[in-house]
Amino acid sequence: MLVFPAPSLASLPYALASGVLHLGYNLFLARSYRSGDLSQVYPIARGAAPLLTLAVTWTFMHEDLTLMGGIGVAVLVAGIWMISLLGHRGMRLDGLTLFFAIGTSVFIAAYTIVDGMGGRASGQPSSYAGMVFVFDAIFLAATAIGMRGPGIVREVAPYWKTGVVGATLSVGAYWIAIWAMTKAPIASVAALRETSILIVMLLSMRVLKETVSLPRLAGAALIVVGAVLIRLA
């Protein structure tokens, strides 16, 4: 925000709304990871967002569901079903974990749309992205202290190195996404982001040593294919 020109004031409500939505996203995602596998929770959280978006636009905005869109919905739902019901092989995915994973996808769909509109209204997507992360940080820090007390700072302090790395990657990734949504259709950018599901599946096997069964891999691939079909419909 110090380097790039200031965003338009018209984008301020979008940034504030995005900060609130990102707070909900972080809380729901963290709760999902507490009792669910990364390679199981992440595909559900990311993959359900296009399905929810399509359901809302078709039901409330009366947008036509094309043949490609219908096929995409079927493929995506099949992928989620394979991961959540067939792919865990002894790993528990209870109803509450599934609820928070699906809830995460709701926040993803919401903040993606809000930031796509906000980035365009700002005239300066780079500084708008910075403003979004400032509000995100303020809201999340205040919530953490409110829920756990000031001692939470001491609890997380030993993990500052991974925190800085994660924060840098998060800022960089979403900064690019917001910029891209000012140059290309929001739906197209969102569709490309869903391919991260496959990358996470591979990293969970390599880094976290999680067991990823063939149904999980097949389900993740179906989610990506279904998401792309829905966005292209």
N, C-alpha and C positions, 0 to 999 in steps of 0.2 A: 504493500500500500504506500510505502515511502518512495518507491522507485517509479511506479506507474501513475499516470494521471488519475485523479479521484473519479470514482464512478458517479453517475447521475443520481440525484436524490430520489428519483423515481424508482430506483432499484432497492432502496432501503427496506421497504416492507417485505420484499422478496427475501432479502438477506436475513432479516429477523425471523421470518417464517421458516427459512431453511435452517437456522440455528436451532430452533425448537424441534424441527423434524429430525435433524441429525442427533439431537439429544435422545429422542425416543429410539432412533435407530441404534445408537451405541448401547443404551440400556438393554434393549431387547436382544441384541446380538450377543452381548456379554452373558446374559442369562442363558441363552441358548447353548453357548459353549461350555457353561458350567456342568451340564449333564449330557451333552451330545458331542459326537465326534466332529472334528473340523470337516472331514471329507463327507460327512452326512448332513450336517447343519447348513454349511455354506451353499451347496447346490440348491437346497430347498429355499433358503432365504433369497438367493439371487434369481433362481429359476421361476419362482412363483410370481415375481413382480410383473412380467409381461402379461401373464394370464389375468392378474387382477386388473391391470390397466385396460385390457381388452374387455373384460366383463363390465367395468364401469362405463366405458364409452359406448358399448353396445346397448346396455340397459338404460342408462340415463341420458345419453347424448344421441341415441337412436342411429348410431353409425351401422352401416350394413356389414354383416359378417360374410366375407367372401369365402369361396371354396378353399383358397390357400390359407386364409385365417382359421377356418374350421379345422383343417388338417393340422395346422400349427398348434392349436389348442389341444387336440387329441394327442399329438406327439409329445408335447410338453408335459401334460398330465401323466402320460405313461411313464415318462422319465422320472418325475417326482415320485410316482407310485413305486417304481423299481428301486429307487434309492431308499425310501422311507420304510418300505415293507419287505423287500427282498434283499436289500444290499447290506443289512447290518450284521447278519450272521452271529448272533449271540450278543451283540451290542444293543443296549436298551435305548429306544427312542420313545419315551413316554409321551403321553398326551400333552403335558405342560410344556415340554421341550418343543414339540411340534407346534404348539400354539405360539410360542415366542419366535420360532423360526419363520412361521407364516406372517406374524406381526412385523417382523423385520422387513419382509418383502413389501409390506404396505408402506412403511416409511421410505424404502428405497424408491418405489414408484412415485411417491408424493414429492420427495425432495428433488428427484430428477426433473420432474415437470416444472417445479417452482424455480429451480436454478437455471433451467433452460430459458425460461421467461425472464428471470432476473438478469442473467448475463446479457441478454439482448437489450433489455431496457437500460442497462448500465452504460452502454457505450464503451466500457472498458472492462472486458471480462476478466482480465488478470487481476486488477485491483478489486473487482467484485468478488472473485474467489478468495482473496485475502480477507475481505470483510466478512464473508461467510465463516471462515475459519476462526476469526476473532470472536464472533458471537458464539460459535460452537464451543470454543475453549471456555468462554465466560460462563455459559449455561452449564456445561458439563462439570467445571470446577465447583461452581456454586452448589450444584446438585450433589456432588460427591461429598463435599464438606457438610451439607445439610443432612445427608443420610448417614454418614459415618463419623462425623465430627472432624476437628482439625487434625486428629491423629492419622487420618488417611494419608496425609502428606508424607509422614514418616514411613508408613507401610509401603508406599509405592516408590519412595526415593531410591532404594537399592536397585530398582529396575530401570533407572533413567537411561541407560545406554540403549536397551531395546525400545524404550519409549521414544527416544529421539529418532531412531531408525524407522520405527513404525510411523511416527508423525511425518517424517520427511517423505516417505513413500506415499502416505495418504494425501498429503498436500499436493505433491507432484502429480499423482494420478488424477485427482479430482480437478485440479487446476487445468490439466489438459482436457478433461472431459467438458468442463464449462466453456473453455475456449472453443472446442470443437462444436459444441451445440449452437454457437453463434455463427458458425460457418456452414453447418450441415443440418439436416432435419434432426430434431431431438430423438425421434424414434430410431433413426439409423445409428446414431452414436450409442444409444442405449443397447441396441442389439449387439454391437461389437463388444460392449463391456461384458456381455453375458459369456463370452468365450473364456473369461477368467475362471469359470467353473472347472474347465479341464486342467488349467494350470494349477489351481489349488489342489485338485485331486492328486496330481503328480507330486507336488511339493509335500502333501500330507504323508505320502508314502516314503519319500526320500528323507525329509527332515524330521517329521514327527514319528516316523516308523509305524504309522497306522496301517492296518490291514485293509486293503481296498479290494473287494471282491469284483468279479466280472460283472455281476448285476449293477454294482455301483458305477463302474466305468461306463457300461452301456447306458445306464440311466442318465449320467452326466452328459453323454454325447447326445442323447435324445432331447434333453433340456435345451442344449445349445441350438440344435436343429429346429426345435419347435419355436424357440424365441425368435430366431431369424425369420422363420416363415410368418410368424404373427406380425413382426415389424414391417415385413415387406408386403403384407396383404393390403 
